[in-house]
Amino acid sequence: MLRRRPRDAAPVVAALGGLAVVIGVLLPWYTSNLAEPFTPETTTGWEATRIAQAALGLGAIVILSAAASIVVRRGGDLVDAAIETALGWIMLVASTAAALLISYRLVWLPPPEEFLSRQAGIYVALAGAVMAAMASVGEIASRDVAAPRRSSSHGDMGDPAADPPRAPDPPA
């Protein structure tokens, strides 16, 4: 049975969070609070505001950088660890920016705000952005812990047991 290391899950979770942002933007964000004879009408995030459109773009960036991180990780030792760390930072910045934009529209509704109420789509998008941000933090932290330490010509300076034996100093 193939067993994955726990740090391999972070880009997958980030990609799922990015997908939740994209799906959430396409779901209804607002509905009108009008009584009969008017009909309540829902509006998706995409239709309601440019902020939601920017959040969709940021969600797509999270998905693409998470997919690139998975592909790079499959490359093994051939790929520099700095590339994986950079992809983790890209995921973190994009998902945090999406969470901030969505939170803005959650708190301050677009005009006419007195006639609108929030729908499930805005909450799905916000949950996905937060999930992607948390997974990105995990990706960055796992890269810092898993990155191999450089050794000098005298062995690993952090581990005295790894130092090669040295000849005793000659008497003075």
TAMO-V237342 format. One line per field, one symbol per residue. ss: DSSP state (h for helix, s for strand, l for the rest). phi: phi as a letter, one per 40 degrees, with the letter a starting at -180 (. if undefined). burial: 1 if it has 9 or more other ideal C-beta (glycine too) atoms within 8 Angstrom, else 0. A space follows every 50 residues. Layout:
ss->???
phi->???
burial->???
This chain:
ss->lllllhhhhhhhhhhhhhhhhhhhhhlssssslllllllllssshhhhlh hhhhhhhhhhhhhhhhhhhhhhhhlhhhllhhhhhhhhhhhhhhhhhhhh hhhhhhhlllllhhhssslhhhhhhhhhhhhhhhhhhhhhhhhhhhllll lsllsllllhhhllllllllll
phi->.cbccdcccdccccccccccccccccccbbbcbbcdccbcbcbcccccac cccccccccccccccccccccccccgccbccccccccccccccccccccc cccdcccbccccccbbbcbcdccccccccccccccccccccccccccccc bcccgcccbccccccbcccccc
burial->00000011111111111111111111111111000000000011110100 11111101111110111111011000001010111011111101111110 11111100000000010110111111111111111111110110000000 0000110000001000000000
